[in-house]
Amino acid sequence: MNFDFADQAPKLMMLLWGLVAFAVVVGGLLFVLDAVPSFFARRREAQLVAASASGAPLPRRPKQREGFFALFFLMPTVLLLLIGLVVPAIRTTLLSFMDGSSQNWVGLDNYRWMFAEDAIVRVLLNTLVWVTLVPLAATAIGLIYAVLVDKARLEAVAKSLIFMPMAISFVGAAIIWRFVYAYRGEDQEQIGLLNQIVVSLGGEPRQWLLDSPLNTLLLIVIMVWIQAGFAMVVLSAAIKSIPADIVEAARLDGVSPWQMFWQITMPSIRPALIVVVVTISIATLKVFDIVRTTTNGNYDTSVIANEMYNQAFRYGQNGQGSALAVFLFVLVVPIVIFQIRNLRQQRREG
C-alpha cells in the first residue's frame, strides 16, 4: 500500500495547524503564567527598595489586588472545567431525556429501557462484577507484593517489574492478553500461552473469550494485572512509613509475623488501603479499552462505558447512550464524595 502525500495533503495540513495551535495556546499560557508573576514581583521589589531608601513606611498590598491575582490564576482552570466538564455534563443530562435523534422529549423512557432490556441488565451486572472483583483482587495482590518485596534483595528491580504493566496502555495490555488467550484448532500449533499450557497438560484448547461468564473473569484478570502494580507502590510506601519504634516494640512483645501483619501493619496502612480501593474502583467503573479491544463487548462481556459508546456512536441512540453516561456518573459520584470525606477526616486526625 503506497502512501500518497498529495492525496493526504489536506489531512496533513490540518494536523500541522492543530500542532501549531496547541503549541501557541500552551506556550502562551506558560509565558503568561511565568511573565505576569515575575513582572509584579519585580515591581513589588522596586517599591520595597524605594520605601526602604527613603525611610517611608513599607507599602501594603491591597486585599482587592490579592483577590484579582487569585482570580487571574483560577480563571484558566475554571474555564477548562466549564468547557470540558460542566457544560458536557449538563448537555448529556438533557440528552438523556430525549429520543435517539435528540429532538423529542421522552422523559424517563431511556432510564426505564436501561433496566427493562435484558441485554442492558447483563451489562449492568457485568459492571457490578468488575467493580466488585477488580478493586478487591488488585488491592489484595498489591498488598501481598508490598509485604513480600519490602526490604528484600533487589527490591527496586522487583518493584519495577511489578509496576511495569501500569506503564502500558489499556489497549496495549488487552492486545498482549489476547495473545495469551488466543485459540487455534486442535490440529494446529497453539500460539496462545493459556491454550499451550492446557494442551501440554493433555487437555483440549478452548476459545476462552467466547464462553460466558468465564470470559468476563478473564478480562478482569487483565485489569487486575495492570492495577496490582499501582496498589503495590502505594501500599509499600505506607508500610515503610510505619514508625520503627512501633514495629520494634511489637517485636519485643513477642508478636508473631501474622500478628504483626494484622495488628500493626493493617491498622497503620488503612488510609492507604482506602485510597487504593477507591482509585481502582473509579478506574474500573470507567473501563472501556480492555473490553473494546478483546471482545468488542460481544459474548456477554460488555460494560457500561462500552455500551454507552455503542448506543451513542454506533447505533445512533443518543438518548440511550446519554442515559448510560449519566448512570455511570451517578455511580462514580458517591465514591468520589467518600474519598473527599475520608481525606478531610485524615487531615483533622493528623
N, C-alpha and C positions, 0 to 999 in steps of 0.2 A: 504494500500500500504506500503510494507516494504522497508526500505532503507538499501541497502547492501553496507557497506563500502568497501568491497573487490572489487566490480564491479566499484565503483566510485573512487577508489584509484588514478588512473591517473589524473582525474579532480581535486581531492583534492590536489594532489601534485603540479599540475600546479597553482592552486590558492595560495598555500603556497609559491611557488617560486615567484609568482607575488607580494605577500605581502612583501617578503624579499627584492626583487629587489627595490620595491617602498621605503621601509624603508632605504635601503642603499643609494639610489640616493638622496632622500630628506634629510636624515641625513647627508650625505656627503656635500651637498650644504650648509646646515645650519652650519656645522662645519667650512667649508672654509670661509663662509661669516662672521663668528664670529672670527675665529682664525687669518686670514690674517690681517684684520684691527688692531686687538689687538697687533699683533707682530710688525707691523710698527709703531703703536702709542707708544709702549714701547721703540722701537729703537729711535724714534724721541725724546722722553722724555729724554733718556740717553744722546743723543747728546747735547740737550739743557743744561742739568745739567753739563756735562763736559765743555761745552763752557763757562758757567757762572762761574764755579770754576776757570778756567784758565784765565779768563778775555779776551778770544778771542771773536771776533765778532760771533754773532749767525749764524749758517749755514742756508742758504736759500735753500728751496726745489726747484730743477729744474722743469721748466714747463713740460719738457718731461716726468718726472716721474708722475706728476699730470695727464697728458694725459693717461699714462699707467694705473693708478688707475681707471680712468673713464672708459677706455675700458674694464678693468677687470670686473667691476661691471655691465657694459652694455651687455657684451658678452652673459651671460645666457639668458637674456631677448630677445636679438636679435636672438639667436639660436632657442629659443622656438617659436618666431614669424615666423621665416623662416620655421621651421618644421611643425608647427600647422596651419599656416595661409597662408603665401605667396606661398609655394610650392603647397599645395592643391588647392589654388585659380587658379594658373596657369594651373595645370593639369585639373581641372574641366572646365576651359575655353576651353582648347584644346579638351577635350572630347565632348563639346557641338557642335563642328563642325564635329563630326564623327557619324557613324551609331551605332545601338544598340550593336554590337559586339566590338565596339571601334577599328576597323581595317581599315575601309574605310572612306575617307573624303567625306562629303556630303554638305559642305558649310553651307549655311543659311537655309537648309531644316528643321532643328529642330525648328528654330525660326518661320519659316512660318507655320509649323504644330501647333505651340502654339496658333497662332491667327486664324487658319483656322478650327481647331477641335472644334465642338460645346461644347463638354464636358469640354475642357480646357478653353474655353472662359467663361463658367459658373464658373470654378474655379477662374479665374482672377476677375470676377465680385464679387464673394463671398469674396475674399480677399479685394477688394475695399470697400465693405460694412463693413467688420471687421475694417479696418484701419480708416474708417470714423467715425463709431459709437462708438467704444470702447474708444479711447482717449477722445472724447468729453464727453461721458456719465460718464466715470470713473473720469475725472477731475472735472466735474460739481458736481457729488455726493460727491467726496472727499472734494471739497470746501464747500459744504453745511455742511458736517460733521465738518470740521475745524471751521467754523463760529459758529455753534450751540454748539460745545463741548468746545470752548475756554472759559476758566475761569468759567466753570460750576462745580457743585459739582460732586465729583467722576470722575474728568476729566481723570485721569490716567487710571482708570478702563474702562471707555468708550473707550478711545483710544486703549487700549489693545484688547478689544473685536472687535473693528472695524478693527484693523490691523491683527488680528489673521489669516484670510484667506491667507495672504501673507506668513505665515509660513507653509502652506500646499502646497505640490507639485501640479502641474497642473493635474497630473494623479489622485491624491487623491481628488482634488476638483471636477474633472469630475465624479468620482465614486459617490461622495456624491450627485451631482445634477442628476445623472442617477436615483438614488432612488427617488429624488423629482419628476422627470418626468415619473416614472415607470407606466406601464399600465397593468391592468388585465381586464378580461371580465366583462360584466355588471352584471353577476350573481355571481361574486366573490368579496371578500372584497379588496378594493384598498389599496396597500401599498405605492403608490406614493402620496406625500403630495399634489401636484397640483391637481391630479385627485380626491383625497379625498375631497378637498375643493369644486371642481366642483360638485361632487355627493352630498355633504352636502347642496349645494345651489339648488339642484333639476336638475342639468344638467346630461349629459352622459359623461362617461370617454372617453378620446381621446388618441391616440397614438401620442403624441406631437412630437416626434423626427422623425416621418415619413412624416409629412406634410411640404412641401416646399412652400414658403420661411420661414414659421414660425419657422421651426427647426433651421435655421441659427441664427435667432434672439434669440432663447432660448439658443443656445451655446454662443452667445455674452454675454448674462446675466452672464454666469459663469465667463468669463474673466473680466467683469466689477466688479463683486463681489470680485474678487481677487485683482484687481488693485486699487480699490477705497480706500483701507486702505493705500496703498503707497502714493496716492495723498493727503490723509488727513494728514499724518505725515509731508510731505514736506511743504504743504501749511499752516498747523498750525504753524510750526516753522517760516515761513515767516511772518505770521500775528503777532506773538509775537515779531518779530524783528522790527516792525514799531515803530519809536521813540514816546515815550509817550507824548512829548511836542506837536507833530503834532496832535495827537488824542485829547489832551486837548484843543488845540487852536480851532479845528473844533467844539468841543462841546460848547465852549464859544461863537462861532459864531452862535450857534443855529441850526446846521445842524441836519436833521432827521437821524434815523438809516439807511434808504435806501440811502440817500445822502452820509452818511459816508461810506457805502459799495462801492458805485460806484465811488466816487470822492477821497477817501482816501485809502481805503483798496486795491481795484483792481489795481490802478496805482503802489502802493507800492510793491505788490507781483507779478507784471508782469514777472520779470525774473524767479521766481519760477514756475509760470504757464507754461512758455515756456519749462523749464526743465522737468516738469511733462508730458506735452503733447508729447514732443519729445521722452522721455524714454518709455512711454506707446505705442507710435506709433511703435517704433522699436520692442518692445516685441510682439506687435500684428502681425506685418508682419511675424514674425518667429513662430507664433502659430502652434503647431503640436499636442501636447499631448491631448488637450481637444477634438479636432475633432477625433483623433485616438481612444480615449477611449470611447467616447459616441456613435458615429455613424460609425466609421471606414471610414469616408468620403463618405458614401452612402447617398442616398436620396438627392442629390444635396447640400451636406454640405461641400464638400472637399475644401481645400485651397491650396495655392502654396506649402507650406512645406510638407503637406501630399501627394499631388500628385507627388511631386519630389521623395519622398520615394517610392511610388508605382511604378513609372516608372523605377527607377533605381534598386530597390531591389526585387520587386515582379514580374514585367513584363520583366525584363532583358533588358530594353531600356536605356542603359547608356547615349546615346547621348541626348535623350529627357529629361531624368532626370537631366542631367548636364545643359541643356539649361534653365530649370526651376530654377535651383540653381543660375545660372548666372543672370537671370532676377530678382530673389529675391535680389541678391547682388546689382544690379543696382538700385533697389527701395530703399534700405537702405542707400546707399552712400550719396544721396543728403540730407537726414535727418541728417546724422552724420556731414556733412560739415556745414549745417545750425547751428547745435548745437555748433560746434567749433567756428564759426564766432561770434555767439551770446556770448559765454563765453569770447572771446577776446574783444568784444565791452564792456562788463560789466567791465572787468579789466581796460580798458582805462578810462571809466567813473568813476570808483572807485578811 
